[in-house]
Amino acid sequence: MIDAVPMPMLLIGADERITRVNSLARAVFGDCEGRHYLIVLRHPEPAAAIEKALSGEPGGALSWRNSGAGRERHYQGRVAALSDGSVSFAFQDVSDVEHAADMRRDFVANVSHELRTPLTALMGFVETLRGAAKDDPAARERFLGIMEREALRMNRLVGELLSLSRVEAEERVRPTAMIEPRTLVVSVMNTLRPMAEAAGVTLESDFAPSVPKIRADFDQMTQVLHNLIENGVKYGGSGGRIRVRLQFLQHDAQLRGPAVSIAVRDFGEGIPAIHLPRLTERFYRVDNHRSREKGGTGLGLAIVKHILNRHRGRLKVESREGEGSSFEIILPAAEE
C-alpha cells in the first residue's frame, strides 16, 4: 500500500525503528528498515514531530529546510499516528515550487519598480504643466519631450514583457522551419546598418563560405540577432566597429554534434567579469543609469536565453575590459 504513495514514505514502529519503506524513500535513504529513525532522519523538525506522535500526540503537517551542499532545499511532510502505535511519515521536496514563487515575487517587484520611475516622472511633469509652467512655452516643450521619452520607455517595457511571455509559452515547442543562417544574418545587419552608421559604428561581416541550414523560427532568431547587434552598437560602439561572424562547427561538445555559430563581437569597453554570469537575468543591468539612458529594459538577454532554449542552442559570452565583448549563439545544424 505504501508503495502506491507518490512520495517517499516510512512507517516507524512503537519501538522507534523503521518497519516499512516505500520505493521512493528507499531511493533517498537506502535500505533502512530495522534502523532507528533518528539515525536515518537527521533533521530536527521531522524527528521532533515523529517523537511527539510516538508519545501519543496527534500528528500533522510540517516543513523544514536543508542548507547542505548546493542551494537550499525546502521540504514539506506529514506525520500521522496509527492505531497500532506506529507512525507514518511522508514528505516531498518542494524546492522548485518555492523557487518559482520567489522568482514570481521578484519579477512582480522588478516590474513595479521599473514602471514606477517613468510614471512618477509623468505625474510630476503633468502637475508642473498645470501649474508653474502653464504659460511658459519653452518649459512646456521641454517637459513634453521628457514625458514622451518616459512614455516610450514604458511602452518598450510592456512590449518586451509581452514578448517574454510569448517566448516562454512556446519554449517547449521545437521549431520545424528550415532557414539559411546567412540570409538571416544579412537581413538583420541591413536593418540595423543605418542605426549603426548614425552612431558612428561600422558593421563588418565574416562569413564562412558554406554553412548548413538550421531548424529555427525566423522571427525569433531575427529578434535574437537584432538584440545582440543593437546592444553591441549601444554599449560597445565606442570601439567604432562591430564584427558579425558566421561559421560552421564540425562538432560542438555541449550540443554533441555539428553546429552553426553566429558571434557578435564589439571592440568597446568590455564587461567586468563579475557581471558575466548574471547577464541573462531579468532586469539585470551592468550599468543601470547608462542602460536607462540608452532605452534598455533589462529584458533583452533574458528573451534571448529563452529563445535559444527553445532552439536547443546556447549563448556563450566572453569579455575583457578595454578589449570588447563577444556574444556567440550556437545552434544545432539541421540534418538534411
N, C-alpha and C positions, 0 to 999 in steps of 0.2 A: 504493500500500500504506500509506504513512504517513498518508494522509487517512482511513483506517479506524481509526487510533488515537484513542481517545476522550479525548485530552488534547493540549495543544499539544506539537508535536514538531519538532525541527530536525535536519538532517544537516549536519555540518561536515566538509569535505574535509581531506586531508592538508596542503593549503596554508593551512589555518586560516580559510578562507572558507566561508560558509554556502552549501550547494549545493541543498538542498531544504527546503521549509517546508510543513507541512500547513495546512489552512484555519483551524484553531483558533489556531495560532501566528501566522498572518498577521493574525488579528483583534487579537492582542496587540501584535505588533511591526511590522505593516505589511509592505510588500513589501521584504524584507531579503535576498533571495537575491543572492549575489555580494559581500556585505559581510563584513568581518572580524567574527568572533564577539564580540570584546571591545567593539566599538562598539555591538553590539546588546544583549549581555548585560552589564549594568553592575553585576552583583552579584559580589562576590569569591568566594563559595562555588562557584557553578556554573562560573565562569570558571576557577578553580583545578582543579576536577575534570576539565573538558574538556582543559585543558593537560596534565594527567598522562596522560589517555587517549591524546592525540595523540602523547605521547612513548613510548608502548608499555606503560604501566602498565595493569592491569585497571581497568575502571570499577566503578561500584557506586551505591548509594543515597545521597542527601544531602538535607539540609533546611536552610532558611535563613529569615530574617525580613526584611521590608522595612518600615522605620519612616517611610514617606513621609507624604504628606498623608492626613488621616483616621486611622482606627485602624490599628494594626499588622497587617500581613498575614503569614500563615505559608504557606510553600511546601514541597512535597516533590518531589524529582526523581530521575532515574536517568540515569547516563551509561554508555554501552557502546561499547567499541572494536570496530569491524567489520573483517572480513578484508581489505578493500581499503585499510586505513589511515585510513579516515574514522571519524567518531564520531557516534553518535546521542545526542540529549539530549531527554528528555521530562520534563514537570513538571506539577503541578496545585496549585491554590490550596486549602489545607485550613484556611483561617481559620475557617470556620463550624464545622468539626469540633472544632478547638481551643477555640473559644469555647464550644461546647456542653459540652466536657469541663471547662472552667474553671467554668462555671455549675453543673455537676453536683457538682464538688468543693466549691464554695462552699455549695451547697444542703445537702449532707450535713454540712458543718461547722456551718452555722447551726442545722440541726435538732438536731444533737448538743448544741450549746451551749444551745439553748432547753430541751431535756429534762433536761440535767444539773442545772440550778439547782433545779427542783422535786424531782427525785429525790434530790439531796443533802440538801435540807431534810427530805424524808420520812425518809430513813435516819437523819438526826441526831435527829429527834424520836422515832422508834421506839426508838433507843438510850437517849434520855433517859427515855422512859416505862418502859423496862425497868429503869432504874437509879434516878437521883436523884428522879424524880417518880413513882415506883411507888406510893407511899402518900399522894400529895398530890392529892386530888380536884380542887381548883381549878386547879392546874397541868395536870392531865390533861385537863380540859375545854378549857382554852385551847389546849393543844398539838393536841388532836384537831380543834379548829376550824381551826387553821392548816393541818394536814395535809389536811383536806377541801378547803380553798381551793386548795392546790397540786395535789391530785389532779384537781379540776375544771379547773384551768388546763391540765394535761397532756391531759385529755380533749378540751378545746376545740381544743388544738393538733393533736391527732391527727385530730379531726373535720374541721378546715379543710384539713389536708394531704390527706385523702381527697377532700374536695370539690374542691380544686385539681386533683388527679389526674383526677377525672371530667370537670371542665370542659376541661382540656387535651385529653383523649381525644376530646371532641366538638367541639373548636374549629373543625374544617373542615366540620362538618355544619351546614348552614344550617337554622334553624327554619322551620317552614311554617305554624304555627298563627296565626290572626288574633286579636288581642286588643285590647280597648279600653283605652287608656292611663289614662283617668280611673278605670275600675274597678280597675286595678292599683294606682294611687297611693292611692286611698281605702282599699283593703284593707290596705295596709301601714301607712298612718297610723293606722287604727283599731286595728291590732295593737299599735303602739308607743305609743299615746297614754297608757296607764296608766304605762308606764315613764317617759315624759317628764314627766307630772304629778308622779310621785314625786320626780323630780329638780328640780322647780320650773320646768319649761320648758313653754311653750305652743307647740303645733303649729298653724301658720297655713297656709291654702291659698290659692293664687292661680291659678285655672284659667281658661283661655281658654274661651269659650262653645262652640267647635266645634273638635275635634281629631280627625284621621283615625286609623284603626286602624294598628297596626304588626304586622309578622310577627315573632313572638317566642315564646320559651319562657317561659310564665307563671311557673313555679317559679324559673327562673334570674333573671328580671328582678325577681321578688319578693326574691330574695337580694341583688341589687344595691341596690335601694332600701332594704331593711332595713339593709344595711351602712352606706349613706350617712347615713340619718336617725339611726341609732343612734350613729354616730361624731359627728354634729352635736350630739346630746344630751350625749354623754360629754365631748367635748373643746371644744365651742363653746357649751355650755349656760350659760356664765357671762353671756351676753347676755340670757337669760331667754326667748328665743323662737327658733323655727326656722320658716322660711317655705319651703314647697314650691310651686314654680311649674310649671305645665304649660302649654305653648303650642305653636302650630303655626308652623313656619318655612317660608315660601314657597320659599326656596332656600337651601341650605347649600353654601358654596363647596367644602368638603372632601368632602362626600358627593355633590356635583354633582346635587342635586335637592331636592325637598321633604323636610322632616324634622320630627320631633317632639322637643321639648326638655323634659326634666324636670330642674329645678335645685333643689338643697337648699342653702339659704342660712342660715348662722347669724350671730349678731352678737356673738360672743365675742372671744377674744384675737387670733385670726388666726394665720397660719403664716408664719414668716420666709421670704423669697423664696428663700434658699439651699436650702431643703428641697423646694420645689415640684417640680423635675424628677425627684426620686427617690421620690416618694410611692408609686408603684405597684410599686416593687421589693420582692421578697420579704424579709420580716423587717425592712424599713426602718421606723424609728420616729423621729418628731420629738423625742420625749422618752421615752427607754427606761423610766425609773423610773415616770413617770406612766402610761404605756401599760400596763405590767405591773400596776400598782395597779388600773386600770380593767378588767383582764381581757383586754387586747388581745394578739393573737398576731403582729401584723405581716404577716398574710397577706390581710387583708380586701380591700384595694385591689388587690392582685395578682390575686385572684379576680375582682374587678370588671373589671379590664382584659381578662382572658381571655374573660369572658362577653361583653363588648362587642365584642371581636374576632370572636367567633362571629356576632354580630348585625350585623356591619359598621357598628357605631356607634363613637363616640369619647367620651372623657371630657375635659372642659375644667375646669381648676381655676384659680380666682382667689382671692387672699387678700391682705389688708393687715393688718399688725399693728395691733391695737387697734380694728379695724373688722369683723373676722369673715372668714369664708371662704364660697366658693360652689363646690359640686361639681355640674357640669352634665353630664348624659348626653344625647347627641344621636343619635337613631336614624332610619334611613330611614323615611319614611311609606310605607305599603303602597299598591300600585296596586290600585284597586278593579276 
